[in-house]
């Protein structure tokens, strides 16, 4: 199961908006929250967040290239 599915959308948005270096600490904080109660897989989440950021950057580059062409 995709670890991102466990995250509340507001939490996911917050993680994607913050500096990648801060994500580990924030995920650890979230994991202690009653909502998640230590059910988040921190490593899997970090990997998926990195993949999502890369996909978003690639999409933004493609969009910018189409606007220039």
C-alpha positions as CSV (number, residue, x, y, z in Angstrom):
1,X,0.0,0.0,0.0
2,X,1.2,3.5,-0.9
3,X,2.3,5.1,2.4
4,X,1.0,8.5,1.2
5,X,-2.6,7.1,1.5
6,X,-2.3,7.1,5.3
7,X,-1.6,10.8,5.4
8,X,-4.3,13.4,5.8
9,X,-4.3,15.7,2.7
10,X,-3.4,18.7,4.8
11,X,-0.4,16.9,6.2
12,X,0.7,15.7,2.8
13,X,0.4,19.3,1.4
14,X,2.4,20.6,4.3
15,X,5.1,18.0,3.8
16,X,5.3,18.8,0.1
17,X,5.5,22.5,0.7
18,X,8.3,22.4,3.3
19,X,12.0,22.2,2.6
20,X,12.9,18.5,2.1
21,X,15.5,18.7,4.9
22,X,12.6,19.3,7.4
23,X,10.4,16.5,6.3
24,X,12.0,13.8,8.5
25,X,11.4,15.8,11.6
26,X,7.9,16.6,10.7
27,X,7.0,13.0,9.8
28,X,8.4,12.0,13.2
29,X,6.2,14.6,14.9
30,X,3.1,13.5,12.9
31,X,3.8,9.9,13.7
32,X,3.6,10.7,17.5
33,X,0.2,12.3,16.8
34,X,-2.9,10.5,18.0
35,X,-4.2,10.5,14.4
36,X,-1.3,8.3,13.2
37,X,-0.2,6.6,16.5
38,X,3.2,5.4,15.2
39,X,1.7,3.8,12.1
40,X,3.6,5.8,9.5
41,X,6.6,4.2,7.8
42,X,9.0,7.1,7.9
43,X,11.5,5.7,5.3
44,X,8.8,4.8,2.8
45,X,7.2,8.2,3.2
46,X,10.4,10.1,2.6
47,X,11.1,8.1,-0.5
48,X,7.5,8.7,-1.9
49,X,7.8,12.4,-1.0
50,X,11.0,12.7,-3.0
51,X,9.4,10.9,-5.9
52,X,6.4,13.2,-5.8
53,X,8.7,16.3,-5.7
54,X,10.6,14.9,-8.7
55,X,7.4,14.3,-10.7
56,X,6.2,17.8,-9.9
57,X,9.4,19.4,-11.0
58,X,9.4,17.3,-14.2
59,X,5.8,18.3,-14.9
60,X,6.6,22.0,-14.3
61,X,9.6,21.8,-16.7
62,X,7.4,20.2,-19.4
63,X,4.7,22.8,-18.9
64,X,7.3,25.6,-19.1
65,X,8.8,24.1,-22.3
66,X,5.4,24.0,-24.0
67,X,4.7,27.6,-23.1
68,X,8.0,28.6,-24.7
69,X,7.6,26.6,-27.9
